[in-house]
Each structure stands twice: as C-alpha cells, then as structure tokens.
Amino acid sequence: MELFETIDKRFSNRKFLDKQISSDDLKRILQAGMQAPVGRGKYEDMHITVIQDKDFLNEISDLTDRSVFYNAPTLVIISAKDDGHGLNKENSACVAMNMLLAATALKLGSIYLNLVIGLIKENKNILNKLNLPEGFVPIVGIGLGYADGSHIVKHSIDVNYI
Ligand SMILES: Cc1cc2nc3c(=O)[nH]c(=O)nc-3n(C[C@H](O)[C@H](O)[C@H](O)COP(=O)(O)O)c2cc1C
C-alpha cells in the first residue's frame, strides 16, 4: 500500500474478528516498530512484549468491565526504561505509530491503547507476568488483528502559518 493511502486508511479498530494474525505479519509489524526514531538512538532502553496467549489476554480483560483492548487477538505492550531525559512516552509513541501504519499497510486492524497500560500497572500480578527486564515500565499498548469493517474519517488540527 502506498504511504499516503496507508496514513489515510489507518483508524482505531474496536471490533476484531476471532482470527490471529500470521507470524510473518507480526514480524513485519515489530520490525517497523524497531525502525522508528528513538531519542539519542537508545534502542536498548525500549522493550516490546507480544501477548497472544488467550488465558493471559482473558486475565487482563477480566480486570475490568470496560473493554480495554477490544478482544484484539494480539496485544503488544511497548515498555521503556527511564533514560533520564524524560523521552519514554515520545519514544514509545514513535515505535507504536510505525506499528500502526505497518498493520494498516498489511490490511490489519489496529488500535493505540492507553487505558490497558494503567490497568496493567495497577495489577502487580499481571505486571510481573509481563516479565519485563529490570527497570522497564509499560508505556503503550497496541491491539492488532483482523478488523470487522473499516472506516475512514478525515481529522483536522488547526494550523497557523507565520
Ligand atoms: C495517546 C493515545 C491514547 C489512546 N488510548 C486509547 C484507549 O485507551 N482506548 C481507545 O479505545 N482508544 C485510544 N486511543 C485512540 C484514539 O481515541 C483515536 O486515535 C482517536 O479518537 C482518533 O481516531 P482514529 O484513530 O480512528 O483516527 C488513543 C490514542 C492515542 C494517540
């Protein structure tokens, strides 16, 4: 898919089919995330966790009545280590954005998730099960899977020219 078409077609998918993505697609999405810019090139301060285990996904979704990852069959958690420059969120968002666009280019549904991160951080048992290396904190979640439908909404942000 051409880049601008991919950008236009990306949307936050909140209805996933009960079908797992292929390992090849997952690999390409992870690789896209790894190609993202990261402050001072500190890729060693970033970590990616892929959760596809249904029992573990159910354990996370059972933490609340709210739908926090919309039954996405693949939940990716991007974590970062405090780099002393306060760039964890920015770095994680850059990695996430590349993954969302890669998923769209592969005709998969995707969504950027923040709520699930708060839930995971509040629950020590789940947090421990992420098995993150020492000092790493979850920052961004991404839901991946096959979308049940599509929609294109043109967003707009005010611009001023000087
Ligand atoms: C930082 C950030 C956090 C978000 N957290 C959530 C979330 O926890 N749950 C959710 O359903 N959508 C979440 N979203 C998706 C936004 O609601 C969505 O991107 C926005 O409404 C624009 O819609 P679109 O992505 O379909 O273009 C988040 C997006 C961003 C960038």
The ligand as a Gaussian input file, in Angstrom:
#p B3LYP/6-31G(d) Opt

LIG

0 1
 C       -2.079000       8.557000      23.262000
 C       -3.312000       7.825000      22.795000
 C       -4.038000       7.049000      23.691000
 C       -5.171000       6.344000      23.259000
 N       -5.787000       5.488000      24.126000
 C       -6.877000       4.812000      23.715000
 C       -7.507000       3.868000      24.583000
 O       -7.055000       3.583000      25.697000
 N       -8.643000       3.262000      24.149000
 C       -9.164000       3.523000      22.913000
 O      -10.205000       2.953000      22.585000
 N       -8.570000       4.374000      22.051000
 C       -7.437000       5.021000      22.414000
 N       -6.786000       5.861000      21.540000
 C       -7.319000       6.036000      20.172000
 C       -7.935000       7.434000      19.941000
 O       -9.161000       7.516000      20.624000
 C       -8.089000       7.639000      18.428000
 O       -6.831000       7.582000      17.828000
 C       -8.738000       8.966000      18.049000
 O      -10.045000       9.050000      18.559000
 C       -8.773000       9.201000      16.543000
 O       -9.462000       8.155000      15.883000
 P       -8.762000       7.222000      14.806000
 O       -7.536000       6.604000      15.445000
 O       -9.799000       6.193000      14.444000
 O       -8.352000       8.061000      13.631000
 C       -5.625000       6.502000      21.918000
 C       -4.877000       7.269000      21.027000
 C       -3.723000       7.893000      21.438000
 C       -2.885000       8.648000      20.434000

